Amino acid sequence: VIVAYNGEPVDDTRDLQNRVVNTRPGTTVPVRVVRNGEERTLNITIEELDFDVEARGPEAEPAEELSEGFGMTLRDLTPQTAARLRLPEGTTGAIVADVQRRGAAAAGGVQAGDVVLSINRVEVASAADAVRELNSVESGRAAFLLIQRGDNQVFLQIRKE
């Protein structure tokens, strides 16, 4: 159990997450933990979360490029990645591995690291499901995505080019 981060007591999981997020990557900080009733201090180095590496995971399928009008790359959301992102157990979907700067996805507000939960009210369990739903959208028409971004769910509209 982590009881202190960088010399300050930790109130709860969210408090710890906020402190880590606000620490510059490459910084080494002391973390006080309790293991088997014994308190110890560990020095840890904060690293930047690489969503492309996270999305690949040990059992993920290769990326599915969405070059057919949306400008983003999706990967399967593995249980390991879902746990690292602190998503509820059993969450399925597709993680956005990359967004083309001038593509439809970027224009609609999609960001790397977003988790696509549904498209046009159809739940997606994998990158393949998401690709299938997006490919069914006609050029010039919009797709409505339910996205998990951190602790929030947001609806985004992206128009197929």
N, C-alpha and C positions, 0 to 999 in steps of 0.2 A: 504494500500500500504506500503510495506517495503521500508524504505528510508535509513536505516543504519543497519549494522550487526557488532556486536562486536566493536562499536565505529567508524567504517569506512563507508563512503557513499557507497551505492549499485548502480552500473551503470545500470544493467539490470538483467533479470531473470537468464541468464547464469552465470553472475558474482555471484549472490546469490547462485546458485547451487554449483558452484566451492568452494565457501567459506564454505558452509555446509559440502560438501564432505570431505574437508580438515580439518574439526574440529573433534577431537577425541570424540567418543561416550561417553556420561556421562558428558561432559563439559556443564556448564551453561553459556550462553552468552546473553548480552543485545541486544535486537532488537528494533530499533525505527520504529514505524509505524505511518501512518496518517489514522485516521478513522473519517469520518464525519467532515473533515476539522480540526480536533484536533490531535496534535502530542502527542504520548505516548511512553514510553519505557516499553517493556515487557522483563522479564527474561525467556528464554526458555532453556530447556535441550535437547541436541542433543542425539538421540537414533539411534542405528544401524537398518537399514532396513532389516527386516526378510522376504526374498522372499517367504519362505514357507507359512508364515502367509498372506503375500500380495496375493499370488496366490490363497489361499483358498477362500478369499472374502466371503461375505454373500450369494452369489448365485452360487458359483462355485460347480461343481460336484466333487466327490471324485477323488483322484489322479488315473491316469491310469499308472500302472507300465509297463515299456517296458523291461521286463526281457527276451524277445525273441531276444537277440543278440545285443542290443544297450546300455544297462546300464544307462538309465536315466528315470526319472519320470516326466511326463507332467501334467499340470493342465490347465483348460480353462482360457483364458485371459479375465477377466471381464472388463467392462467399467471402474469400479472404479480403478482397478489395472493399466489399460492403462493410466488413467488420472494421477495416482501417478507417473508412469514412464515417464510422459510427452510425450506420444506417440500421433501422430495425431489422432484427433477425428475419430471414425469409424474403427480404427485398430482392426483387429481380428487375432486370432492365438492361439497358445498354449505357455504357459510360462514354462520354464524348472525349475522345483521345486528342483530337485536333480540330481546329476551326480555321478555314481560310479567311484571311483578313477582309477580303472584299466579297465574300460569298453571302448567300441568302441567310445562312445560319447566323453569321456574325451580325448581319443587318437586323436580324430578329432578336438579338440579345443572347444567343447561345454561347456558352463559354466552355473551354476545356475543363474537364472535371465534373461537369453537369451529368446527372444521371437521368436518362430518358425513361420515364415510367409508363407513359402511354402516348399514342399518336392518334389524333382524331377519335378520342374516347375508346380506342382499342388498346388494351394492356399489352405491353411488349415484355417478353421474358428474356430476350437475347438481342444481340446486334442483328442477327438474321431477321428476326421479327420486325425490328425497326426499319431495316432496309426494305423489306417487303411492303410495309405500310407506306413508307415515303415514296417508293417507286410507283405506288398506285395513284399518287397525286398527279394530276395533269399539270403541264407547264402553265405558269401564270396563276395557278390556284394556290391557296394557302393550306398549310398543315398546322394543326394545333397540337402543341406538345405540352404534356405535364412533366415538369422537370423537378428533380430533387436537387437543391443547391444548399449544401450545408444543412442547417436545421429547417430550412424553408422549402415549401413546394410552391412553384410558380407556373403559370400558364404562359407560353410564348407562342407567337404566330410567326411562321416563316413561309415566305412565298417562293415557290419553285420557279427557277429561272428558265 
